[in-house]
Amino acid sequence: MRLVIDTNEIISALIRDNLTRKIILNSSFSFYSPDFVKVEIFNHKKLILRKSGLSEIEFNEVLNMLFENIQVVPIDKYHSFLEKARLEIDDVDDVPFVALAMSENFDGVWTNDKHFNKVKVIKIYSTKDLILLL
């Protein structure tokens, strides 16, 4: 299954060795994210380190491990879908995720963000949905 992954899911997997991390590392899924995802993660690095108790080295190790199954997609691959995506979701920060999902033959977006509930052009999967698929 090919899914666009919301940054919040990656951050959750960085903070705890939880089901979210297990899903990201599961070979049944291939994950994709807009190119700014690592910048967004590093903007929250202090919070992640504090909540997780990880050292800088451990943070980098877990991040690298997670990104073995997350492909970062450059904006030129989904840029032409940004306008259409803006019509689908109210939160401007979420527009690139919808645009990316619309740009290729993805199965949907994995997020627990309620802003995605109104999106109709792509399928939205929650963590609970993915657990049921396993």
C-alpha positions in Angstrom: 0.0 0.0 0.0 1.4 3.4 -1.0 0.4 6.2 1.4 1.3 9.8 2.0 2.3 10.2 5.6 1.5 13.2 7.7 4.4 14.8 9.7 2.5 14.2 13.0 2.7 10.5 12.5 6.5 10.6 12.0 6.9 12.8 15.1 4.8 10.4 17.1 7.1 7.5 16.0 10.1 9.6 17.0 8.7 10.3 20.5 7.8 6.7 21.3 8.5 3.2 20.1 4.8 2.6 19.5 2.3 1.2 17.0 2.9 4.2 14.8 6.6 3.4 14.5 5.8 -0.3 13.8 3.5 0.7 11.0 6.1 3.0 9.4 8.6 0.2 9.5 6.2 -2.5 8.2 7.1 -3.6 4.7 3.4 -3.8 3.8 3.4 -0.1 3.4 5.4 2.4 1.4 5.3 6.0 2.7 5.8 9.3 0.9 6.0 12.8 2.2 6.4 16.3 0.8 10.0 17.6 0.6 9.7 20.0 3.6 9.0 17.2 6.1 12.4 17.0 7.6 12.5 20.8 8.1 9.2 20.5 9.9 10.6 17.7 12.1 13.7 19.6 12.9 11.6 22.7 13.8 10.1 20.5 16.6 13.4 18.7 17.5 13.7 20.2 21.0 10.2 19.1 21.9 10.7 15.7 20.4 14.0 15.3 22.4 12.3 16.4 25.6 9.3 14.2 25.2 11.2 11.1 24.0 14.2 11.3 26.2 16.3 10.5 23.2 19.9 11.8 22.9 20.9 13.6 19.7 22.5 10.5 18.4 19.5 8.3 19.2 17.2 10.9 17.6 19.2 10.8 14.4 19.3 7.0 14.4 15.6 6.6 14.8 14.9 9.3 12.2 17.2 7.6 9.7 15.5 4.3 10.5 12.1 5.7 9.9 13.1 7.4 6.6 14.3 4.0 5.2 10.5 3.5 4.5 9.6 7.1 3.8 10.4 8.6 0.4 10.7 12.4 0.3 9.0 13.8 -2.8 10.2 17.1 -4.3 7.6 19.8 -4.9 7.9 19.7 -8.7 6.2 16.3 -8.6 3.1 17.7 -6.9 3.2 21.4 -7.6 0.5 21.3 -10.3 -2.0 19.8 -7.8 -1.6 22.5 -5.1 -4.5 24.7 -6.3 -6.9 21.7 -6.5 -5.7 20.6 -3.0 -6.4 24.1 -1.6 -10.1 23.6 -2.5 -10.2 20.3 -0.5 -8.7 21.3 2.8 -8.9 24.4 5.0 -5.6 24.1 6.8 -2.9 25.6 4.5 -0.2 23.5 6.2 -2.0 20.3 5.0 -2.4 21.3 1.4 0.9 19.8 0.2 -0.1 16.4 1.7 -3.4 16.4 -0.3 -1.6 17.7 -3.4 1.0 14.9 -3.2 -1.7 12.3 -2.7 -3.5 13.6 -5.7 -0.4 13.7 -7.9 0.3 10.0 -8.3 -1.5 6.8 -7.8 -1.4 6.8 -4.0 -3.8 4.8 -1.9 -4.4 7.8 0.4 -3.0 9.8 3.3 -2.2 8.5 6.7 -3.2 11.1 9.3 -5.1 11.5 12.5 -5.5 15.2 11.9 -9.3 16.1 11.9 -8.7 18.8 9.1 -8.6 15.9 6.6 -12.1 14.7 7.5 -13.7 16.9 4.8 -11.3 15.8 2.0 -13.3 13.8 -0.6 -10.8 13.3 -3.5 -8.5 11.0 -1.7 -8.9 8.3 1.0 -7.9 9.2 4.5 -6.5 6.5 6.8 -6.2 6.8 10.5 -3.8 4.8 12.6 -6.7 2.6 13.6 -7.5 2.0 10.0 -4.0 0.8 9.3 -3.9 -1.4 12.3 -7.1 -3.1 11.0 -5.3 -3.7 7.6 -2.5 -5.5 9.3 
